[in-house]
Structures are given as structure tokens and as C-alpha cells.
Amino acid sequence: VPGVFVLSQVGARPTFYRLQKWGFNLPQGLDDYGAGFVLGNAETRLVDLAAAYAGLARGGTAMGAKFLASEHRPLTRIASTGATTIITDILCDNDARQRSFGLRSPLNLEQRVAAKTGTSNGFRDTWTVGFDKEHTVAIWAGNFDGRPMRDTFAVRAASPLWAAIMQ
């Protein structure tokens, strides 16, 4: 619901192009996805998602993913530090997550961490991505052939591994 509301205020086209500035390599155009891209109907690479969350962790500076330490990628200011501080605070709110995930979810770590989960339609796959002061970690869980995972949500599939790495 928050994503749909923001999209209605900002507009689908500017939001779509802003996601590309964050580094999302979307293989189709906005007309192919429609406004539903804000709900997850656009194919997204896990590496692009991790890079975008790392940009949040850096206070709004985007940089394409690097696979080698010797690679150079330019930093680009995409959002204000103030805006990313607000988003980070929301993503760190364990009290807000309790209603959906319970008191003892894998996202409830001792240190302050920002985290977001996702579960695809039909339970084909799940992901968890988040960051602390030093690291951004993104985890995907699913069947490589796209078979459903029997009503498995991200908090039970990808999140436990994500939490183990973060700890």
C-alpha cells in the first residue's frame, strides 16, 4: 500500500526512471510492466537490489555492483541523506515488523539492521536484503526451475540465512 500511494503522488514514469538511476537493470520498458512494477512485477537481479540497498546505506549515493576490488564504479547522488535516513529508520523498525513476523523473527538482531523481505507470487522464490554500518547482504531462495516452494515466505526461507551472515 505505501508503494502504491507514493507512486500515485510521484508518478509511474519518474519513479521507473529513478529506479534505473539507482542501478536497476530492467530488461523491459515501463509500458511493458505498467504501474505494477512498484509491486514487484518487473524482473530484478539480486545484485541490482543489493547495490540499491548499499546506496541507501551510503546515504543516497548509488554505485553499480562491483565483483572485483580493482573495479572502479562512480558514485552518483540519487537521494538526499535526510530521505535515506528516514527510509533506513523504517527498515530498522523491529516493532513494526512484529505484527507480520512475530517477536522472534530472523530479522530481529541485536545490532541495528535495516532489512526488507520479498516473496514472489505463487511462492516461486523469496529474498531478504539489508544492511548494517559495514555490510549489505542480499539472499535469494527458491527453485532454479521456478517451481513453487509450498507456501514458503521469505522470513522462513531467505531471512534465516541472511541473519546468520549478518551476525
Helices and strands as residue ranges (DSSP letters): H 2-10, H 12-21, H 30-33, G 34-39, H 46-57, E 61-62, E 76-77, H 81-91, H 94-101, E 114-119, G 121-123, E 125-131, E 136-142, H 154-166
